[in-house]
Structures are given as structure tokens and as C-alpha cells.
Amino acid sequence: MTRLTLTLLSSLGLGSLTLAAPFSPSAEGCTREALKAHTETLLSAQTSGNPAALIALQTADTTTPFIYTEDFKSKTLSSSILTTAQKIDHNRSLLDTTQCATYTEIISATDPNTPRVIGTQMRFDSTASKLLKIETLVTQPGDWLFNASATLRYARQEETIWVPIPESERDSRAVIQAAGDAYLDLFNNKSVVVPWGTPCQRLEGGAYTGRGLPTDSCNVGVPSGVPITNRRYVIDEVLGSVDAFVQFASVPDSHEFRVEKGKLRLVHTLTVMRK
């Protein structure tokens, strides 16, 4: 670590964290191993309340400066939710080697201070050696259908579903995204044909549509006339999943989908309602 980096971290009050060994770029470019290591750095930062290791990964390229947003508002890492230590009860990540991006769902239901459910997209350069952008949505009491305890309970029930899909059965990126887009398009166009799967469970805030039955459906109705725009995707073909950070009408939102054989299997949503 350079003297300049140490000085910067010290000035931010972040110098006490022992940083992980720097990731060495692979000749193969962006790999699942590299992205997984970065999600572990994110989780460590959130647990400790110290984003120093992420700050050290930031790009120094002035032509593409590092960007951090929280609930779609510009911030710095040193003033972010990552400076608040959070007990993590459950987490799961999507790894997108095509875009060199990740999405991580963090559930903190038993934190003694404030329960939160957090969704974070991270984007890197083509070798996964430089962090270009982080977008984070932080949901907590007051947000749409928020119930961290229920979210944790249902997420744990699904652990046997959010598993890698055998390579011969994986859908393409285009199929996975199209299934998610159809669901999102339905809010503003009731003629859209959505590839509903059965069973399908939807976890919306802390509300759950599934009852553990083979007939469980996610086709339980959505509002009308709601445009969902500005979609930013993270797609993981291994998990058959796509997460989209979107503008849900006027509010920040994340919709994550598990797709199997072109059909929707699971839906998770986060919607920030606080002003």
C-alpha cells in the first residue's frame, strides 16, 4: 500500500482496517472468482462499518471517475451506509462476468440498532481490478412493506432454490433479461405476455405470495399505469437470475428474478419510499 493511500485512509478515519490483499487481474479478464472476492469485500465492509478496502479499489482514472449512489442520490463511500456497522443475517450475490458487475442482497434483521434490507450493484473494469461504480438501495422501517424478519425467514426458505443451474439447462442472458423485462413492462402495459412459472414465489418487502404449494403463483396482480424506467441490469446465467435497479414511477427500486427454462420462478423486490 502506498504512503498516499495510507494518508488518504487515515484522513477519512478509515486507517484502522487491515485491507485484504489486492486482487491480481487474470489473463482471462473478469472471472466469477474475482467478482465473488469483491462481494466478500463488500460484506466485510458492511459488517465492520469500514469501506476502506472498497475505497482502495476505486478507479483513479479521471476520464471515468468513481461513482457512488445511495437510494439514487450521489454520496461518497466515506459518508455511506457502509460506514454503519451492520449485523448480516443473510446474503446472496449475482456475478455477471459479461458486464463485470455484481448484485448483492443483504438482510440485517437482528441488528440491535436498525434492521435493514440492502441491495447493492457494483461495476468494475474489464479485468475486475478497478471499482467503477456502486449503487445501493437501503430499505428500513418506513419503506414499502418493510419487514426484515419476514424477509429473512422467506429468503432462508428459498436457499435450496437459489442454486446453480446445470450448464446444459441454463438460459441465455437474453432469455433471462426478457423474462424480467416482461414482468416490469406489465406495470405499464397489461397486454404484455409474462412467462409465469409454476410454482413461483414473490417476496415484496416482507410480503410473500408463496405457501409452499406446487400451484404457487407470482401472477397475483400488479398496479396499472406505472412506468418502470432507467433499468440497470446484473445478469448471472449460472444462477439463472437478473437484478434490475429501476425508477419505479418516481421511487428507487430493485427487482430481482430467478428464471428457469425461460419462466419466472422467484421475484424479490426492494422499494425505497422514505424521502
Rosetta blueprint (number, residue, H / E / L):
1 M L
2 T L
3 R H
4 L H
5 T H
6 L H
7 T H
8 L H
9 L H
10 S H
11 S H
12 L L
13 G L
14 L L
15 G L
16 S L
17 L L
18 T L
19 L L
20 A L
21 A L
22 P L
23 F L
24 S L
25 P L
26 S E
27 A L
28 E L
29 G E
30 C L
31 T L
32 R H
33 E H
34 A H
35 L H
36 K H
37 A H
38 H H
39 T H
40 E H
41 T H
42 L H
43 L H
44 S H
45 A H
46 Q H
47 T H
48 S H
49 G L
50 N L
51 P L
52 A H
53 A H
54 L H
55 I H
56 A H
57 L H
58 Q E
59 T L
60 A L
61 D L
62 T L
63 T L
64 T L
65 P L
66 F L
67 I E
68 Y E
69 T E
70 E E
71 D L
72 F L
73 K E
74 S E
75 K L
76 T L
77 L H
78 S H
79 S H
80 S L
81 I H
82 L H
83 T H
84 T L
85 A L
86 Q L
87 K L
88 I L
89 D L
90 H E
91 N E
92 R E
93 S E
94 L E
95 L E
96 D E
97 T L
98 T L
99 Q L
100 C L
101 A E
102 T E
103 Y E
104 T E
105 E E
106 I E
107 I E
108 S E
109 A L
110 T L
111 D L
112 P L
113 N L
114 T L
115 P L
116 R E
117 V E
118 I E
119 G E
120 T E
121 Q E
122 M E
123 R E
124 F E
125 D L
126 S L
127 T L
128 A L
129 S L
130 K L
131 L E
132 L E
133 K E
134 I E
135 E E
136 T E
137 L E
138 V E
139 T E
140 Q L
141 P L
142 G L
143 D L
144 W L
145 L L
146 F L
147 N L
148 A H
149 S H
150 A H
151 T H
152 L H
153 R H
154 Y H
155 A H
156 R H
157 Q H
158 E L
159 E L
160 T L
161 I L
162 W L
163 V L
164 P L
165 I L
166 P L
167 E H
168 S H
169 E H
170 R L
171 D L
172 S L
173 R H
174 A H
175 V H
176 I H
177 Q H
178 A H
179 A H
180 G H
181 D H
182 A H
183 Y H
184 L H
185 D H
186 L H
187 F L
188 N L
189 N L
190 K L
191 S L
192 V L
193 V L
194 V L
195 P L
196 W E
197 G E
198 T E
199 P E
200 C E
201 Q E
202 R E
203 L E
204 E E
205 G L
206 G L
207 A E
208 Y E
209 T L
210 G L
211 R L
212 G L
213 L L
214 P L
215 T L
216 D L
217 S L
218 C L
219 N L
220 V L
221 G L
222 V L
223 P L
224 S L
225 G L
226 V L
227 P L
228 I E
229 T E
230 N E
231 R E
232 R E
233 Y E
234 V E
235 I E
236 D E
237 E L
238 V L
239 L L
240 G L
241 S E
242 V E
243 D E
244 A E
245 F E
246 V E
247 Q E
248 F E
249 A L
250 S L
251 V E
252 P E
253 D E
254 S E
255 H E
256 E E
257 F E
258 R E
259 V E
260 E E
261 K L
262 G L
263 K E
264 L E
265 R E
266 L E
267 V E
268 H E
269 T E
270 L E
271 T E
272 V L
273 M L
274 R L
275 K L
